[in-house]
Amino acid sequence: MSRVFVVLIGLMVLPSVGVVAQITIPAPRHHGFWVGGGLGYAATKLSGDVFRNEGSRIGGLSGYLRVGYTLTPSFLLGAEIDAWGGSAEPEDPANDTVGRFMGSAMAVGYWYPSTRMGLYLKAGAGMVSYRADGDVLTVRSFGGTVGAGFEVPVANNISLVPFVNYLDSASGELKLDGDPIDQFGSVSMWQLGVGATWH
């Protein structure tokens, strides 16, 4: 269901790219190497047959670091690391709150539909890992990300970047204390925040 929702959002957003391209905010200059980082809020979910009754996403603080190189003024290639942390309230009040952590490392491409503005669309793929500290439940698998942002120049070579991202992983084998438990799970995350990029 989440993948269908992402496709529908994309179909609604893409037609607006032409309209947004008329905005006269100066575009940042893209050249050479660049580096960026950001913070925001994210809602993450671990899905699978064993979690069928859980259903809700867990909110928490998230952030990213990215570095890369400008291939053309309209296309940048980079490596991106994302991290998220949150906690889930236990069903039994007598139990402790369970901390959760998710991390990803991906190769990502950033495409700017117009060199006159800072709007970009991104897509990438790499590895995703998830950990629940209570029972040391872990899963690691291949995943992908899509997103969009808008670079607003604020100083020489520095831009503020409001962004929204979606991450989803393939199904991976769940492990408890490092041992496989013959169950599989996948991870998804919505992320919203503000970053900064230096070109």
LINHUTA-V713054 format. One record per pair of residues at least 4 apart in sequence whose C-alpha atoms are under 7 Angstrom apart, sorted by the first residue. I is the first residue (numbers start at 1). J is the second residue. If there is no record, write none. Layout:
i	j
I	J
I	J
//
This chain:
i	j
1	5
2	6
3	7
4	8
5	9
6	10
7	11
8	12
9	13
10	14
16	20
17	21
21	114
21	117
25	117
26	116
26	117
27	115
27	116
27	117
27	118
28	118
28	151
28	153
30	70
30	73
30	199
31	70
31	199
32	69
32	70
33	68
33	69
33	70
33	199
34	67
34	68
34	69
34	198
34	199
35	66
35	67
35	68
35	197
35	198
35	199
36	65
36	66
36	67
36	196
36	197
36	198
37	64
37	65
37	66
37	195
37	196
37	197
38	63
38	64
38	65
38	194
38	195
38	196
39	62
39	63
39	64
39	193
39	194
39	195
40	61
40	62
40	63
40	191
40	192
40	193
40	194
41	60
41	61
41	62
41	191
41	192
41	193
42	59
42	60
42	61
42	62
42	189
42	190
42	191
42	192
43	57
43	58
43	59
43	60
43	189
43	190
43	191
44	57
44	58
44	59
44	188
44	189
44	190
45	56
45	57
45	58
45	187
45	188
45	189
46	185
46	186
46	187
46	188
47	51
47	185
47	186
47	187
48	52
48	184
48	185
48	186
58	86
58	87
58	88
59	86
60	84
60	85
60	86
61	84
61	85
61	86
62	83
62	84
62	85
63	82
63	83
63	84
64	80
64	81
64	82
64	83
65	80
65	81
65	82
66	78
66	79
66	80
66	81
67	78
67	79
67	80
68	77
68	78
68	79
69	76
69	77
69	78
70	75
70	76
70	77
71	75
71	76
71	77
72	76
73	115
74	111
74	112
74	113
74	115
75	110
75	111
75	112
76	109
76	110
76	111
77	108
77	109
77	110
78	107
78	108
78	109
79	106
79	107
79	108
80	105
80	106
80	107
80	108
81	104
81	105
81	106
82	103
82	104
82	105
83	102
83	103
83	104
84	101
84	102
84	103
85	100
85	101
85	102
86	99
86	100
86	101
87	97
87	98
87	99
87	100
88	97
88	98
88	99
89	97
89	98
90	95
90	96
90	97
90	98
98	132
98	133
98	134
99	132
99	133
99	134
100	131
100	132
100	133
101	130
101	131
101	132
102	129
102	130
102	131
103	128
103	129
103	130
104	127
104	128
104	129
105	126
105	127
105	128
106	124
106	125
106	126
106	127
107	124
107	125
107	126
108	122
108	123
108	124
108	125
109	122
109	123
109	124
110	120
110	121
110	122
110	123
111	120
111	121
111	122
112	119
112	120
112	121
113	120
118	150
118	151
118	152
119	149
119	150
119	151
120	148
120	149
120	150
121	147
121	148
121	149
122	146
122	147
122	148
123	145
123	146
123	147
124	144
124	145
124	146
125	143
125	144
125	145
126	142
126	143
126	144
127	141
127	142
127	143
128	140
128	141
128	142
128	143
128	169
129	139
129	140
129	141
130	138
130	139
130	140
131	136
131	137
131	138
131	139
132	136
132	137
132	138
133	137
135	176
136	176
136	177
137	174
137	175
137	176
137	177
138	174
138	175
138	176
139	172
139	173
139	174
139	175
139	185
140	172
141	169
141	170
141	171
141	172
142	169
142	170
143	168
143	169
143	170
144	167
144	168
144	169
145	166
145	167
145	168
146	165
146	166
146	167
147	164
147	165
147	166
148	163
148	164
148	165
149	161
149	162
149	163
149	164
150	161
150	162
150	163
151	159
151	160
151	161
152	159
152	160
152	161
153	158
153	159
153	160
154	158
154	159
154	160
155	159
157	198
157	199
158	196
158	197
158	198
158	199
159	196
159	197
159	198
160	195
160	196
160	197
161	194
161	195
161	196
162	193
162	194
162	195
163	192
163	193
163	194
164	191
164	192
164	193
165	190
165	191
165	192
166	189
166	190
166	191
167	188
167	189
167	190
168	187
168	188
168	189
169	186
169	187
169	188
170	186
171	184
171	185
171	186
172	184
172	185
172	186
173	180
173	183
173	184
173	185
174	180
174	181
174	183
174	184
174	185
175	179
175	180
175	181
176	180
176	181
//
